[in-house]
Amino acid sequence: MTKAGTIGFRVPSRASLSKTVLAFMLLLMPAWSQPLHQGAQTSAGRFFLDESKLLLLDQKGQLKKLPEGLGDKNRIYERLYQPTDKWENAFVAVAPDLVLVVKDDTATPLWPQLEVDEKEKKPVRDVVPWGDALVVRQNDSIKLVSPTGEVEGYDTDGIIYGPYALDSQRLCLVLKNGTYVVFTGQSLESPEPQPYPFSSQDVQATPSADRLLLWSKKSKEFLLVDESAMAPLTTNPRDALGLKNGGFVLNHGLWFEFLTPGRGRRQFRSPVVFNEKMKLADASFFEDQGILHTLFSYEDQGIFNMGFRLSGETSGGNLGKEEIQTVLTAASQDSHLTFLVTETVLNEVMVDRHGNVVKNLETGEDSTYKVKGHAIYLLNQMNTWQNVVIEPRSRLVGPVQIVRDRLIYATQTEPPNRPGESREFNHRYPYPKVVIHAVNASTGRPAWTLDLPRGEAPAAARLPDDEWPLLAKDGPVLFTTEDNRLSALDPVSGEVQWTSESLPLDDSRPAMIRWDNSLGLVATNRTTRNLLLFGLNGQLQKKVMLNELFNSQRTLNLIGVVVICLALIVYIYLAGKKKLFIRRIAGLEALDEAVGRATEMGKPVLYVTGLADVDDIQTLAALSILSHVAKKTAEYDTSILATTSRAVTFSAAQEVVRDAFTIAGRPEAFSLESVRYISDDQFGYAAGVDGLMVREEPAANFYMGKFYAESLIFAETGYATGAIQIAGTAQANQLPFFVAACDYTLIGEELFAASAYLSGDPLQVGSLRGQDVGKAIVMITLVLVSLDVTYASITGGPPLLHNLYEFIGVKFS
């Protein structure tokens, strides 16, 4: 079953020198990953996470890295917690192996030393807000952190589940000794453990809004924590699901059991389609006006809807052929409308932008593709789903979220593809435009549509996944435009309130960090990384560079590049003074022999350049060897047939052969028929080359470049025609076939060394020798470091070269 797309919302009322130099330049550019959207504010300034580093922008606008001198400088921070307004001068920073309480600009670890959980590799397992405090679990102990930074601890013999914050006053732990503990009053003072009536090896815990259900798959019993125990179950449940209204649903296979928020129990027969293979997590459950609703997809029947009344009456049916991909429900006591947003799928014939129908090369039939759209349903007073919006060609992009009484979502509309009709293609904006829509959450009617011109429209690649970023708690909604600006959108009216100046952004999603009176945006492009500080009115207040000019973590890379560059320069100089030794390569030595044999027999030479285009290094190496072979054929007055599978490679090969004939002094002997484009289809190209072999019977075959499954087809056909064959490729999985069926084979790097080997050019020969020296240095370094680290592990002391390792930024533990 294809996992489908449904979002149900319960609405609240609110190898040369040049290459080496290029590599050296790239090393100087900073490298980073997507930062987290996390920030906290104290009297010391604004804290935030960037590339998993904890940074502080102090009141003077200076950027600092925290915590200074605490632990490993490469520690990765994952999240900041500052749950309520009472955390004015403190917050909690969490890393996999460390939890810090940060007060002003000082940081204190919760645990001086942490024991690594070998199974999970993350000793910090849970961080749970509890009222104004934070509860942090590390293995079998928990810590309670208050807004003032005070820490209270509680140790156990083993925790199975938890901590669960049932409400602002109750916190529950389920323990391995067959008991559970409920803390009250936002304190970890030891309460009396309470037993549960089944084995600790079989206990299951399912939380809901403010309750916790403990149940067993074997003993047919369950218990609501901190409430009176209820009667045993009649059968063993398969799984359970907590609802946002405080109720629970238990799945018994062919029937459901609903534990209501008011401690009631109801049983409902499952529809036939909800079989034993399905889990409750595959469906969306919510209660509305005394009816328990469930939405789920079943094979190719689309979305199935069932309503269970507490009186025992059921209703429902199919909504349509939509597919469910995600299910999200939201409910509260004040909810009055329920929306369902789904994704639809259309199968259409594929047409290119010139109006030609695209055919399937294997079957010969018209190719089809899926066009995604969306539909919105409203649960009306009759408890049936009423269609509000349907757009079969507009697919959902970004989050679907309720912001200030508006259901806001974004779409991209696929242009119609009609056979025989060409369509325009915008090279600057190749993707469909993003349009933002809103539905009135109070009435269920469309509220507004924001369809901006190209450039001002939101950039699809930068839309968030989970929720729209807000400039403040009450809006507006923020998005980045296609022309690299930041815009603020009023969610109620749908008007753009302000748009910033152009920002230094690339195609990645920028991080937006919200503080009380400002917004931070991490703007990234190819060479710079900046924190841009905006006010609530959209004015740029400050710009701070985040990336360092020199990346100290890549010191070893820099040393390696400098050493290799020096080796290249030295050997290029020496190659210009004298002839340097290069190891004999049998396949290249046989090139002249192969062309001479073709000349004696009066037959042509066949040269195959492989399947890759000229942007592949193997194709460039193949064209370099082609120049030498074509020059020899021109000197010997032998015809050559060069075949290509790519249009650009065909043009390049023509010029290479033409220049070779000119250099040989016989430009008039060059024929356009010497270079042929056959097909860009893999086996169509193989069939065309094989046909040439059989018809022309070349005396020498050269296979140079990138090859796939057609390699053995070429080699076997050439062997059958009696040609001498020389092959070369860096494709390791194709080398066995060439070795088995060809007379000579260039293996791996021999293909790339061929140009220097054949031409004897000092620049190329010096580069080749310099790279060999670089490889030798790397191999010697690996052996020495391996021996040093092995010695350290045997003796239990530090490596002999530990000071050198520290200098270049390498850590050994």
Beta strands, then each sheet from edge to edge (+ up, - down):
strand 1: 6-11
strand 2: 39-42
strand 3: 45-50
strand 4: 53-58
strand 5: 63-66
strand 6: 79-81
strand 7: 90-95
strand 8: 98-103
strand 9: 106-109
strand 10: 124-130
strand 11: 133-138
strand 12: 141-145
strand 13: 151-155
strand 14: 159-165
strand 15: 170-175
strand 16: 179-184
strand 17: 194-195
strand 18: 203-207
strand 19: 212-216
strand 20: 222-224
strand 21: 239-242
strand 22: 248-251
strand 23: 255-259
strand 24: 265-269
strand 25: 284-288
strand 26: 291-297
strand 27: 303-309
strand 28: 314-320
strand 29: 337-349
strand 30: 368-379
strand 31: 385-391
strand 32: 394-402
strand 33: 406-413
strand 34: 434-440
strand 35: 446-450
strand 36: 477-480
strand 37: 486-489
strand 38: 496-499
strand 39: 511-514
strand 40: 519-524
strand 41: 529-534
strand 42: 540-545
strand 43: 605-610
strand 44: 640-644
strand 45: 675-677
strand 46: 700-706
strand 47: 724-729
strand 48: 744-747
sheet 1: 1+ 29- 30+ 31-
sheet 2: 2+ 3- 4+ 5-
sheet 3: 6+ 7- 8+ 9-
sheet 4: 10+ 11- 12+ 13-
sheet 5: 14+ 15- 16+ 17-
sheet 6: 18+ 19- 20+
sheet 7: 21+ 22- 23+ 24-
sheet 8: 25+ 26- 27+ 28-
sheet 9: 32+ 33- 34+ 35-
sheet 10: 36+ 37- 38+
sheet 11: 39+ 40- 41+ 42-
sheet 12: 45+ 44+ 43+ 46+ 47+ 48+
end
